[in-house]
Amino acid sequence: MISLGRKDFPSPRGDLAEALDDAMHRFIEKPGAIVELRSRVFPLVDEIRINLDGAMVDASPPLAKVEGEPSRAFEAALVTLNGRRVSVCGVPFNLRMEMHDVIFDKGVDAKGEAVLALHKVREGQLIISGGQLDLEGAIVRIAGERARLYGIELEQMRLFMRARGRRSLAADMQIRAKKFFARAKIDIYTQLDISNEFVARISQLKCKGDGKLGSFACATLQPLFQRLLEKSFPLKSLPFLGDLHLRDIHVAVGDTVDLTLDFGRGD
């Protein structure tokens, strides 16, 4: 559900496209239009195209809540989203989504502003793709900032990811670090598994370091590792899915790491 930031729900197709574009621009930084809408007989929409090429997203979309009972807004035969090099909190991803036979509802939130909500999707697919080198760079940046708090400098890091099954992902990180004149090699291994109930859990998280600096780094990371091992992440409750049903999910790894989600609702 997303607030359109206006009191009245737009009815002409041109107004609707403009309202959707304005709503997207509130949390997405991108020059030019994001949303393109084609409709011969509104409220039957032929296609909604969302173009996020080169966009920057630094926060989650602001999700609105409908007050009272929603009503039917319009139907779209096809909704597509494409984004190359979309920066999400500084990490570049490629996004591709298609939704077929989509029904949207409308309502108002607590502030009386118009809200648009997904009601039904016959079938949809979302593919999120990130390059291994891009992910490695993001980890170096984030881990490097944390390490500097302890006076440790990361001289080199290598990330190697591989799929261990349709819903299992493993990663090896080889790190070379130094503190003053001491240097260490630190190896971290992690494995992420997704159950048949679409719950993601880190099943393994190990650290091995040589010398006093390596042992210190692994000991410092151990409480964080323990907290992560105790957590689970129900993917069925992802915000963008709303009331839609997650039907399948799988990972594939090459030069990129690809996460594919199949979803829909048939009622």
C-alpha positions as MATLAB code, in Angstrom:
seq = 'MISLGRKDFPSPRGDLAEALDDAMHRFIEKPGAIVELRSRVFPLVDEIRINLDGAMVDASPPLAKVEGEPSRAFEAALVTLNGRRVSVCGVPFNLRMEMHDVIFDKGVDAKGEAVLALHKVREGQLIISGGQLDLEGAIVRIAGERARLYGIELEQMRLFMRARGRRSLAADMQIRAKKFFARAKIDIYTQLDISNEFVARISQLKCKGDGKLGSFACATLQPLFQRLLEKSFPLKSLPFLGDLHLRDIHVAVGDTVDLTLDFGRGD';
ca = [
       0.000    0.000    0.000;
       1.297    3.434   -0.917;
      -0.041    6.888   -0.175;
      -0.566    9.101   -3.216;
      -0.115   12.257   -1.144;
      -3.421   13.789   -2.239;
      -6.985   13.832   -0.947;
      -8.822   12.690   -4.081;
      -8.055    9.518   -5.981;
      -7.088   10.388   -9.580;
      -9.554    9.167  -12.190;
      -8.328   10.233  -15.650;
      -5.444    8.032  -16.770;
      -3.109   11.026  -17.148;
      -3.763   12.126  -13.581;
      -3.220    8.572  -12.326;
       0.156    8.257  -14.076;
       1.239   11.613  -12.650;
       0.085   10.686   -9.128;
       1.925    7.341   -9.247;
       5.061    9.052  -10.535;
       4.929   11.671   -7.785;
       4.460    8.947   -5.130;
       7.515    7.055   -6.424;
       9.671   10.173   -6.483;
       9.036   10.742   -2.763;
      11.387    7.883   -1.842;
      13.286    7.275   -5.110;
      15.883    9.694   -6.450;
      15.851    9.602  -10.236;
      15.680   12.321  -12.890;
      12.776   12.193  -15.320;
       9.617   10.113  -15.273;
       9.483    6.788  -13.435;
       5.949    5.646  -14.307;
       4.411    5.260  -17.768;
       0.779    4.149  -18.124;
      -1.082    2.941  -21.232;
      -4.870    2.674  -21.173;
      -7.402    2.683  -24.007;
     -10.526    2.407  -21.835;
      -9.911    3.552  -18.256;
     -10.290    2.074  -15.602;
      -8.979   -0.893  -17.617;
      -5.231   -0.316  -17.914;
      -3.227   -2.099  -20.580;
       0.181   -1.652  -18.982;
       2.017    0.183  -16.239;
       5.747    0.490  -16.786;
       8.074    1.454  -13.931;
      11.620    2.423  -14.959;
      14.191    2.569  -12.149;
      17.382    2.596  -14.253;
      20.091    4.366  -12.257;
      17.724    5.212   -9.406;
      18.876    5.723   -5.805;
      16.838    4.325   -2.911;
      18.026    5.143    0.612;
      14.917    4.127    2.571;
      12.077    1.625    2.481;
       8.927    2.774    0.670;
       6.546    4.452    3.128;
       3.733    1.920    3.505;
       0.288    3.370    4.170;
      -2.644    1.772    5.976;
      -6.193    1.991    4.683;
      -8.785    3.180    7.178;
     -12.121    1.410    6.675;
     -13.072   -0.744    3.701;
     -11.212   -0.222    0.406;
     -12.999   -0.174   -2.948;
     -11.969   -1.180   -6.458;
      -9.675    1.338   -8.196;
      -8.661   -0.154  -11.544;
      -7.296   -3.258  -13.252;
      -4.046   -3.619  -15.165;
      -3.287   -6.397  -17.622;
       0.453   -6.024  -17.070;
       2.694   -4.217  -14.588;
       6.435   -4.230  -15.269;
       9.368   -2.890  -13.284;
      12.892   -2.709  -14.652;
      15.916   -1.226  -12.982;
      19.565   -1.470  -13.953;
      22.185   -0.386  -11.424;
      19.620    0.617   -8.821;
      21.494    1.842   -5.752;
      19.857    0.554   -2.560;
      21.604    2.115    0.445;
      24.744    2.401   -1.703;
      24.684   -1.185   -3.052;
      23.892   -1.567   -6.798;
      21.302   -4.135   -7.856;
      19.415   -5.012  -11.013;
      15.647   -5.460  -10.597;
      13.096   -7.025  -12.915;
       9.440   -7.681  -12.115;
       6.321   -8.655  -14.047;
       2.777   -8.929  -12.703;
      -0.134  -10.179  -14.806;
      -3.850   -9.469  -14.365;
      -3.464   -7.061  -11.464;
      -6.357   -5.577   -9.481;
      -5.751   -2.437   -7.425;
      -7.939   -1.155   -4.605;
      -8.209    2.384   -3.283;
      -8.932    3.861    0.126;
      -7.828    6.608    2.497;
      -5.328    6.626    5.340;
      -5.602    8.206    8.775;
      -4.706   11.624    7.280;
      -7.472   11.345    4.675;
      -5.024   10.930    1.809;
      -5.691    8.567   -1.086;
      -4.037    5.151   -0.824;
      -3.429    2.608   -3.592;
      -3.191   -1.079   -2.652;
      -2.578   -4.349   -4.494;
      -5.637   -6.577   -4.188;
      -4.951   -9.455   -6.548;
      -2.243  -10.657   -8.928;
      -2.812  -13.744  -11.029;
       0.916  -14.358  -11.285;
       4.043  -12.343  -10.738;
       7.796  -12.718  -10.612;
      10.536  -10.558   -9.099;
      14.231  -11.088   -9.855;
      16.863   -9.306   -7.763;
      20.407   -9.560   -9.099;
      23.650   -8.326   -7.573;
      27.199   -8.729   -8.873;
      29.583  -10.600   -6.613;
      32.171   -7.834   -6.975;
      29.557   -5.196   -6.099;
      28.508   -7.167   -3.016;
      32.152   -7.604   -2.065;
      32.692   -3.854   -2.305;
      29.645   -3.161   -0.128;
      30.856   -5.597    2.549;
      34.330   -4.035    2.499;
      32.796   -0.583    3.013;
      30.464   -1.627    5.851;
      32.909   -3.981    7.593;
      35.751   -1.474    7.163;
      33.784    1.215    8.989;
      33.130   -1.180   11.885;
      36.731   -2.424   11.989;
      38.123    1.114   12.237;
      36.242    1.539   15.501;
      38.685   -1.035   16.931;
      41.722    0.439   15.184;
      41.770   -2.356   12.594;
      42.330   -1.695    8.904;
      41.048   -4.124    6.258;
      43.801   -4.382    3.656;
      42.063   -6.877    1.401;
      38.865   -8.895    1.235;
      37.687  -11.504   -1.223;
      34.116  -12.844   -1.400;
      33.244  -16.180   -3.007;
      29.545  -17.118   -3.152;
      27.953  -20.306   -4.452;
      24.569  -21.982   -4.465;
      24.293  -25.181   -2.469;
      20.767  -25.869   -3.746;
      17.700  -24.021   -5.048;
      17.244  -22.351   -1.666;
      20.681  -22.453   -0.109;
      23.528  -19.979   -0.452;
      27.068  -20.242    0.917;
      29.745  -17.579    1.118;
      33.461  -17.608    1.945;
      35.159  -14.358    2.939;
      38.946  -14.133    3.040;
      40.141  -11.044    4.864;
      43.594   -9.601    5.429;
      43.705   -7.048    8.227;
      46.271   -5.114   10.208;
      46.474   -3.183   13.470;
      49.627   -1.161   13.935;
      52.376   -3.635   12.949;
      50.332   -6.799   13.461;
      48.733   -8.508   10.474;
      46.251  -11.366   10.301;
      44.365  -13.546    7.851;
      40.718  -14.090    8.791;
      38.396  -16.597    7.103;
      34.622  -16.366    7.547;
      32.176  -18.955    6.255;
      28.403  -18.556    6.246;
      25.463  -20.475    4.871;
      21.908  -19.204    4.390;
      19.051  -21.694    3.952;
      15.399  -21.068    3.021;
      12.876  -23.634    4.236;
       9.836  -24.973    2.381;
       7.803  -22.530    4.486;
       9.922  -19.672    3.020;
      11.714  -18.866    6.267;
      15.340  -17.786    5.787;
      17.846  -18.716    8.466;
      21.626  -18.551    8.783;
      22.533  -22.164    9.494;
      26.309  -21.772    9.721;
      28.549  -18.831   10.597;
      32.184  -19.544   11.410;
      35.297  -17.434   11.891;
      38.932  -18.558   11.897;
      41.847  -16.174   12.360;
      45.581  -16.595   12.779;
      47.654  -14.863   15.438;
      46.498  -12.568   18.231;
      44.822  -10.090   15.866;
      42.890  -12.837   14.075;
      41.764  -14.368   17.353;
      40.735  -10.922   18.638;
      38.670  -10.233   15.497;
      36.841  -13.574   15.676;
      36.191  -13.162   19.410;
      34.793   -9.680   18.782;
      32.474  -10.993   16.047;
      31.241  -13.994   18.041;
      28.367  -12.240   19.919;
      27.068  -10.821   16.627;
      27.332  -14.235   14.958;
      25.404  -15.831   17.818;
      22.571  -13.304   17.513;
      22.365  -13.864   13.755;
      22.250  -17.652   14.177;
      19.296  -17.280   16.529;
      17.285  -15.145   14.101;
      14.908  -16.186   11.343;
      13.479  -14.099    8.522;
       9.950  -15.048    7.315;
       9.965  -14.094    3.636;
       6.179  -14.402    3.392;
       5.926  -11.205    5.424;
       8.002   -9.069    3.038;
       6.311   -5.630    2.940;
       5.890   -5.455   -0.824;
       3.929   -8.739   -0.904;
       1.084   -7.489    1.295;
      -1.678  -10.108    1.112;
      -0.140  -11.817   -1.924;
       1.047  -15.412   -1.658;
       4.716  -16.291   -2.106;
       4.674  -19.395   -4.313;
       8.334  -20.160   -4.877;
      11.794  -18.767   -4.299;
      15.208  -19.846   -5.504;
      18.779  -18.608   -5.846;
      21.320  -18.934   -8.646;
      24.967  -17.904   -8.491;
      27.459  -17.070  -11.238;
      29.138  -13.724  -11.683;
      25.914  -12.413  -10.153;
      23.748  -13.638   -7.299;
      20.143  -13.904   -8.504;
      17.168  -14.219   -6.169;
      13.876  -15.101   -7.892;
      10.485  -14.838   -6.175;
       7.273  -16.151   -7.740;
       4.090  -14.811   -6.198;
       0.401  -14.287   -6.836;
      -3.077  -14.565   -5.475;
      -5.875  -16.528   -7.008;
      -8.917  -15.764   -4.902;
];
